[in-house]
């Protein structure tokens, strides 16, 4: 049986994402919720796996819930379980503020009424099924989905 080791991932961590095309994208962990971590992906790309936090670029798209368990887990062999994401530093001065979370909501549910959740995983209201498209799904995304989303939004 293959042994697995989970890399520690915490709020303020800056990470790189291998886009599998010779480039890296970068992001920061905003919060932890029951299903994973909510992260922001920056509109910044490089052929090197380095990032300077002093000049934080804009977000590429609204924050997203990731499956941090499978993304940041390593096999005993040193290979990644899913994708190639690495924590490269921590923004020790990072404090989430209103500009980070304004209008960032997720939705879940299967019936005619859906629930709206804020960036801290707190249910803040309900919506009709027809309004569900306005919100991000409150379901953790995996590496292939996120890499595809990044490449589709990249300029």
Backbone as CSV, one residue per row, in Angstrom:
resi,resn,N_x,N_y,N_z,CA_x,CA_y,CA_z,C_x,C_y,C_z
1,UNK,0.844,-1.186,0.000,0.000,0.000,0.000,0.889,1.249,0.000
2,UNK,0.543,2.222,-0.830,1.317,3.452,-0.932,1.023,4.366,0.255
3,UNK,2.069,4.823,0.907,1.898,5.772,2.009,1.714,7.161,1.434
4,UNK,0.833,7.938,2.070,0.561,9.300,1.631,0.958,10.274,2.719
5,UNK,1.437,11.441,2.310,1.818,12.485,3.246,1.133,13.774,2.810
6,UNK,0.375,14.366,3.705,-0.317,15.607,3.379,0.583,16.789,3.709
7,UNK,0.772,17.657,2.722,1.535,18.881,2.938,0.652,19.850,3.713
8,UNK,1.236,20.529,4.687,0.446,21.507,5.443,0.093,22.667,4.523
9,UNK,-1.139,23.110,4.605,-1.634,24.196,3.774,-2.457,25.085,4.674
10,UNK,-2.107,26.376,4.743,-2.795,27.252,5.680,-3.086,28.618,5.065
11,UNK,-3.932,29.343,5.751,-4.338,30.675,5.307,-3.094,31.554,5.140
12,UNK,-3.036,32.259,4.029,-1.900,33.121,3.714,-0.833,32.441,2.880
13,UNK,-0.912,31.121,2.730,0.085,30.417,1.919,-0.003,30.856,0.463
14,UNK,1.163,31.092,-0.114,1.292,31.392,-1.538,1.728,30.087,-2.203
15,UNK,1.097,29.737,-3.293,1.398,28.463,-3.936,1.548,28.636,-5.440
16,UNK,2.223,27.674,-6.030,2.364,27.633,-7.487,1.544,26.463,-8.014
17,UNK,1.110,26.606,-9.248,0.355,25.558,-9.933,1.037,25.307,-11.273
18,UNK,1.463,24.093,-11.494,2.046,23.715,-12.781,0.908,23.602,-13.794
19,UNK,0.978,24.408,-14.852,-0.071,24.405,-15.873,0.188,23.360,-16.956
20,UNK,1.222,22.580,-16.812,1.548,21.480,-17.724,1.867,21.957,-19.133
21,UNK,2.278,23.228,-19.256,2.651,23.773,-20.558,3.948,24.579,-20.464
22,UNK,4.714,24.365,-19.395,5.951,25.118,-19.189,5.746,26.387,-18.387
23,UNK,4.513,26.651,-17.967,4.219,27.849,-17.186,3.648,27.475,-15.832
24,UNK,3.729,28.438,-14.909,3.152,28.290,-13.581,2.181,29.435,-13.333
25,UNK,1.107,29.115,-12.644,0.175,30.125,-12.129,0.417,30.181,-10.616
26,UNK,-0.113,31.218,-9.967,0.123,31.402,-8.540,-1.163,31.818,-7.843
27,UNK,-1.254,31.508,-6.580,-2.436,31.869,-5.813,-2.130,31.968,-4.343
28,UNK,-3.177,32.276,-3.573,-3.042,32.415,-2.118,-4.261,31.791,-1.452
29,UNK,-4.030,31.139,-0.339,-5.107,30.544,0.452,-5.803,31.638,1.256
30,UNK,-7.126,31.728,1.102,-7.905,32.749,1.809,-8.527,32.218,3.094
31,UNK,-9.192,31.074,3.015,-9.879,30.523,4.181,-9.929,29.002,4.088
32,UNK,-10.263,28.402,5.209,-10.503,26.966,5.266,-11.980,26.760,5.581
33,UNK,-12.624,25.861,4.850,-14.008,25.481,5.116,-14.069,23.961,5.228
34,UNK,-15.202,23.459,5.568,-15.387,22.031,5.804,-14.914,21.149,4.643
35,UNK,-15.050,21.623,3.405,-14.765,20.794,2.239,-13.402,21.038,1.608
36,UNK,-12.617,21.937,2.145,-11.310,22.236,1.574,-10.913,23.665,1.888
37,UNK,-10.134,24.259,1.009,-9.679,25.644,1.187,-10.218,26.503,0.043
38,UNK,-10.532,27.739,0.371,-10.933,28.701,-0.653,-9.697,29.524,-0.978
39,UNK,-9.379,29.575,-2.273,-8.157,30.235,-2.721,-8.466,31.266,-3.789
40,UNK,-7.531,32.194,-3.935,-7.600,33.123,-5.048,-6.440,32.786,-5.983
41,UNK,-6.703,32.879,-7.280,-5.694,32.636,-8.296,-5.361,33.992,-8.912
42,UNK,-4.072,34.327,-8.935,-3.646,35.629,-9.442,-3.536,35.634,-10.962
43,UNK,-3.716,36.806,-11.529,-3.536,37.011,-12.966,-2.050,37.273,-13.209
44,UNK,-1.254,36.239,-12.956,0.193,36.329,-13.097,0.717,34.943,-13.458
45,UNK,1.592,34.895,-14.455,2.137,33.628,-14.930,3.631,33.775,-15.128
46,UNK,4.342,32.671,-14.962,5.785,32.701,-15.121,6.274,31.332,-15.570
47,UNK,7.441,31.328,-16.213,8.070,30.057,-16.570,8.912,29.540,-15.409
48,UNK,9.035,30.356,-14.362,9.761,29.960,-13.153,8.779,29.850,-11.994
49,UNK,9.131,29.020,-11.049,8.244,28.771,-9.901,8.531,29.737,-8.758
50,UNK,8.647,31.016,-9.081,8.897,32.037,-8.061,7.851,33.129,-8.172
51,UNK,7.550,33.741,-7.032,6.520,34.771,-6.975,6.866,35.736,-5.858
52,UNK,6.820,37.027,-6.140,7.097,38.057,-5.136,5.767,38.645,-4.666
53,UNK,5.465,38.483,-3.395,4.181,38.917,-2.840,4.048,40.444,-2.757
54,UNK,5.142,41.174,-2.845,5.072,42.638,-2.713,4.158,43.283,-3.758
55,UNK,4.081,42.700,-4.923,3.261,43.258,-6.002,2.163,42.264,-6.369
56,UNK,1.202,42.104,-5.487,0.125,41.139,-5.724,-0.739,41.605,-6.892
57,UNK,-0.827,40.800,-7.933,-1.672,41.167,-9.075,-3.150,40.932,-8.780
58,UNK,-3.970,41.322,-9.709,-5.407,41.098,-9.580,-5.717,39.612,-9.665
59,UNK,-6.920,39.281,-9.239,-7.383,37.895,-9.374,-7.731,37.603,-10.829
60,UNK,-7.481,36.379,-11.223,-7.835,35.935,-12.569,-9.338,35.702,-12.672
61,UNK,-9.938,35.205,-11.595,-11.378,34.971,-11.486,-11.718,34.939,-10.001
62,UNK,-13.000,34.922,-9.630,-13.355,34.933,-8.200,-12.763,33.734,-7.459
63,UNK,-12.587,33.857,-6.149,-12.047,32.743,-5.355,-12.803,31.447,-5.604
64,UNK,-12.094,30.344,-5.444,-12.631,29.033,-5.759,-12.315,28.065,-4.614
65,UNK,-13.217,27.138,-4.390,-13.032,26.101,-3.383,-12.256,24.956,-4.029
66,UNK,-11.126,24.580,-3.414,-10.308,23.514,-3.989,-10.316,22.282,-3.087
67,UNK,-10.056,21.149,-3.688,-9.907,19.911,-2.943,-8.459,19.862,-2.452
68,UNK,-8.188,20.570,-1.378,-6.815,20.706,-0.884,-6.236,19.385,-0.414
69,UNK,-7.094,18.440,-0.045,-6.575,17.153,0.405,-5.862,16.431,-0.732
70,UNK,-6.506,16.294,-1.887,-5.877,15.564,-2.984,-4.828,16.401,-3.707
71,UNK,-4.971,17.715,-3.704,-4.010,18.569,-4.398,-2.689,18.654,-3.631
72,UNK,-2.756,18.739,-2.311,-1.534,18.909,-1.520,-1.116,17.643,-0.789
73,UNK,-1.336,16.506,-1.412,-0.911,15.245,-0.814,0.213,14.661,-1.678
74,UNK,1.174,14.082,-1.048,2.311,13.490,-1.755,2.351,11.995,-1.474
75,UNK,2.690,11.215,-2.482,2.918,9.796,-2.277,4.280,9.628,-1.613
76,UNK,4.490,8.518,-0.980,5.775,8.243,-0.349,6.912,8.334,-1.367
77,UNK,6.605,8.084,-2.616,7.610,8.145,-3.674,8.017,9.579,-3.993
78,UNK,7.315,10.556,-3.408,7.608,11.967,-3.675,6.781,12.542,-4.801
79,UNK,6.024,11.698,-5.493,5.182,12.187,-6.585,3.886,12.760,-6.028
80,UNK,3.343,13.702,-6.773,2.081,14.309,-6.364,0.937,13.348,-6.592
81,UNK,-0.059,13.431,-5.722,-1.261,12.621,-5.869,-2.073,13.145,-7.058
82,UNK,-2.223,14.467,-7.121,-3.012,15.092,-8.193,-2.366,16.421,-8.542
83,UNK,-1.986,16.600,-9.784,-1.414,17.859,-10.225,-0.045,18.098,-9.626
84,UNK,0.434,19.322,-9.773,1.728,19.699,-9.225,1.595,21.093,-8.615
85,UNK,1.097,21.135,-7.408,0.917,22.364,-6.658,1.930,22.365,-5.523
86,UNK,2.570,23.515,-5.277,3.552,23.596,-4.200,3.363,24.886,-3.414
87,UNK,3.412,24.781,-2.110,3.445,25.971,-1.265,4.859,26.532,-1.389
88,UNK,4.967,27.792,-1.818,6.292,28.376,-2.020,6.632,29.452,-0.997
89,UNK,5.629,29.975,-0.295,5.884,30.944,0.778,4.589,31.176,1.547
90,UNK,4.668,32.024,2.546,3.478,32.394,3.304,3.471,33.898,3.465
91,UNK,2.334,34.508,3.161,2.152,35.950,3.348,1.775,36.160,4.810
92,UNK,2.779,36.317,5.661,2.558,36.415,7.109,1.708,37.627,7.496
93,UNK,1.662,38.636,6.635,0.884,39.843,6.912,-0.546,39.760,6.371
94,UNK,-0.895,38.623,5.750,-2.213,38.515,5.127,-3.321,38.459,6.160
95,UNK,-4.274,39.353,5.997,-5.499,39.358,6.785,-6.623,39.558,5.783
96,UNK,-7.599,38.670,5.833,-8.709,38.792,4.898,-9.510,40.050,5.256
97,UNK,-9.878,40.834,4.247,-10.662,42.046,4.508,-11.842,42.094,3.540
98,UNK,-12.657,43.110,3.704,-13.892,43.190,2.918,-13.653,43.136,1.411
99,UNK,-12.580,43.755,0.920,-12.342,43.735,-0.522,-12.035,42.324,-1.013
100,UNK,-11.491,41.480,-0.126,-11.190,40.100,-0.492,-12.444,39.252,-0.612
101,UNK,-13.496,39.620,0.132,-14.663,38.744,0.201,-15.959,39.366,-0.303
102,UNK,-15.923,40.629,-0.718,-17.131,41.249,-1.265,-17.677,40.415,-2.419
103,UNK,-18.929,40.106,-2.346,-19.631,39.398,-3.425,-19.034,38.031,-3.766
104,UNK,-18.394,37.374,-2.803,-17.884,36.015,-3.022,-18.804,35.062,-2.271
105,UNK,-19.646,34.389,-3.035,-20.602,33.450,-2.453,-20.630,32.173,-3.282
106,UNK,-21.014,31.113,-2.638,-21.121,29.802,-3.263,-22.548,29.302,-3.034
107,UNK,-22.964,28.315,-3.823,-24.298,27.755,-3.604,-24.230,26.231,-3.617
108,UNK,-25.203,25.641,-2.919,-25.329,24.183,-2.919,-26.785,23.810,-2.715
109,UNK,-27.103,22.577,-3.056,-28.453,22.059,-2.898,-28.937,21.446,-4.189
110,UNK,-29.948,20.588,-4.070,-30.460,19.912,-5.257,-31.935,20.148,-5.502
111,UNK,-32.642,20.658,-4.550,-34.073,20.885,-4.715,-34.367,22.219,-5.349
112,UNK,-35.617,22.656,-5.282,-35.988,23.942,-5.862,-35.365,25.117,-5.099
113,UNK,-35.040,24.896,-3.828,-34.386,25.928,-3.029,-32.933,25.536,-2.818
114,UNK,-32.036,26.471,-3.095,-30.599,26.243,-2.920,-30.103,27.156,-1.803
115,UNK,-28.990,26.803,-1.211,-28.424,27.572,-0.113,-27.221,28.372,-0.597
116,UNK,-27.064,29.574,-0.054,-25.937,30.444,-0.382,-25.006,30.472,0.822
117,UNK,-23.714,30.289,0.546,-22.694,30.183,1.581,-21.638,31.260,1.339
118,UNK,-21.152,31.894,2.405,-20.093,32.891,2.246,-18.721,32.225,2.246
119,UNK,-17.690,33.016,2.184,-16.322,32.519,2.075,-15.850,31.790,3.339
120,UNK,-16.604,31.912,4.422,-16.259,31.220,5.668,-17.076,29.943,5.870
121,UNK,-17.879,29.588,4.857,-18.672,28.376,4.937,-19.970,28.545,5.703
122,UNK,-20.356,29.785,5.966,-21.588,30.062,6.707,-22.750,30.256,5.727
123,UNK,-23.865,29.574,5.979,-25.047,29.746,5.149,-25.635,31.125,5.438
124,UNK,-25.805,31.911,4.365,-26.270,33.291,4.534,-27.614,33.551,3.867
125,UNK,-28.185,32.547,3.215,-29.477,32.746,2.583,-29.845,31.596,1.673
126,UNK,-30.975,31.783,0.999,-31.443,30.789,0.042,-31.757,31.481,-1.278
127,UNK,-31.750,30.690,-2.335,-32.099,31.188,-3.668,-32.953,30.138,-4.364
128,UNK,-33.612,30.551,-5.428,-34.347,29.613,-6.274,-33.371,28.891,-7.189
129,UNK,-33.771,27.748,-7.656,-32.951,26.941,-8.560,-32.488,27.754,-9.769
130,UNK,-33.327,28.639,-10.267,-33.014,29.437,-11.446,-31.883,30.434,-11.190
131,UNK,-31.641,30.798,-9.936,-30.585,31.757,-9.600,-29.237,31.090,-9.325
132,UNK,-29.220,29.777,-9.317,-28.028,29.018,-8.950,-26.813,29.351,-9.815
133,UNK,-27.038,29.679,-11.084,-25.941,29.958,-12.008,-25.128,31.197,-11.612
134,UNK,-25.676,32.056,-10.765,-24.991,33.288,-10.358,-23.849,33.028,-9.380
135,UNK,-23.815,31.839,-8.806,-22.844,31.542,-7.752,-21.928,30.391,-8.139
136,UNK,-20.761,30.398,-7.530,-19.836,29.292,-7.702,-20.363,28.085,-6.935
137,UNK,-20.091,26.880,-7.398,-20.553,25.701,-6.655,-19.764,25.519,-5.352
138,UNK,-20.471,25.163,-4.298,-19.835,24.888,-3.004,-19.412,23.423,-3.009
139,UNK,-18.515,23.150,-3.909,-18.020,21.800,-4.118,-16.546,21.930,-4.483
140,UNK,-15.665,21.149,-3.864,-14.231,21.328,-4.111,-13.817,20.927,-5.525
141,UNK,-13.027,21.788,-6.150,-12.535,21.550,-7.503,-11.183,20.844,-7.444
142,UNK,-10.894,20.068,-8.476,-9.647,19.322,-8.548,-8.688,19.986,-9.538
143,UNK,-7.464,19.468,-9.588,-6.425,20.042,-10.448,-6.843,20.163,-11.916
144,UNK,-7.336,19.119,-12.562,-7.668,19.277,-13.994,-8.692,20.385,-14.254
145,UNK,-9.700,20.488,-13.390,-10.722,21.529,-13.560,-10.105,22.918,-13.383
146,UNK,-9.284,23.082,-12.350,-8.708,24.392,-12.057,-7.715,24.812,-13.135
147,UNK,-6.857,23.894,-13.564,-5.895,24.215,-14.627,-6.639,24.616,-15.897
148,UNK,-7.691,23.895,-16.244,-8.496,24.234,-17.418,-9.126,25.620,-17.262
149,UNK,-9.653,25.919,-16.088,-10.268,27.218,-15.813,-9.227,28.340,-15.951
150,UNK,-8.043,28.107,-15.403,-6.967,29.109,-15.501,-6.611,29.361,-16.958
151,UNK,-6.387,28.300,-17.718,-6.000,28.452,-19.116,-7.095,29.130,-19.936
152,UNK,-8.366,28.880,-19.618,-9.477,29.515,-20.325,-9.601,31.003,-19.997
153,UNK,-9.152,31.425,-18.799,-9.244,32.836,-18.412,-7.972,33.610,-18.720
154,UNK,-6.897,32.904,-18.970,-5.609,33.552,-19.214,-5.674,34.390,-20.486
155,UNK,-5.105,35.572,-20.422,-5.131,36.485,-21.573,-4.049,36.150,-22.564
